[in-house]
Amino acid sequence: MTHLLAAAWLLQKTLSFAGLAVALVGVATFGWHFVHISALAAQGETGEIPPESWRGRGAKFGLLILASGVVLTLASIAFAAILPSE
């Protein structure tokens, strides 16, 4: 039983760190697409930020990755609440 509990706590910590890493990758992906599209638009005459910067396919993909990281982190918190203390 002790080994099972130790494995469950290890899984909880892994979910926590994986959630953080995935969320950071999502923020980086969103930011890269936002800056890339905005830089391309800045070469034009208007200088406005196009709506595709935050509503385009790349930005939505970045937000999806970010949401996945948040879900992993929330699952880690819920899992920690269920487990007995070490």
N, C-alpha and C positions, 0 to 999 in steps of 0.2 A: 504493500500500500504506500509506503514511503517513497518508493521509486516512481510510482505513478503520480503522486502528488508533486514530486520534484520535476518530473517531465511536464506536468501541466503548468507549473510556474515558469519553466523554461519556454514553453509555447507562448505563454502570456507575454513574456519579455520580448520574444521574437516578433510577435504581432505588433507590439508597441514600437519597436525600432523599425520594423519594416513599414509600418504605417507612416512614420515620420519621413523615412527615406522616399517612399512613393509620393507623399504629399510635396516634398521638395522638388522632386522630378517634375511633378505636375506644374508647380509654380514656374520652374525654369522653362518648361515647354511652352506654357502660355506666354511668358515674357519674351522668349525668343521670337515667337510668331508675331506678337504685338509689335516689337521693335523692328522686325524685318519688314513688315507691311507698312509701318509708319515711315521707315526710312525710304522705302520705295516711293511712297506718296510725297515725301518732302522734296524729291527731285522734280516734282511737277510744279506748276505755277501757283496752285491754290494754297499749299502748305497746311491744309486741313488734315486731321486724322480721320481716315476713312472708317466707316462703321464695320467694315470687314476685319479691322484690327482686333476687335474684341468679340465680334459675332461670326467670324469666319470659321472655316473647317479646322484649322490648326488651333485656334483659340479654344474652340469647343472641345477638341481632343485633350488639350492641356487641362481644362477644367474637369473633364471626365477622369483624368489621372489623379488630379487633386482630390476629387470626391472619393475615389477609391482609397486613397491614403487616409482620408478622414474616417471612412467606414472601417478600415482596419484598426485605426486607433480607438474608435468607439467600441469595436468588438473586443479589443484588448482590455478596455476599462470594464466592460460588462463581465468579461471572463474573470478579471481580478476580483470583482465584487462577489462572484459566485464561489470562488475558491476559498477554502479556509486559510487562515494565516500560516506562515511557514513555521 
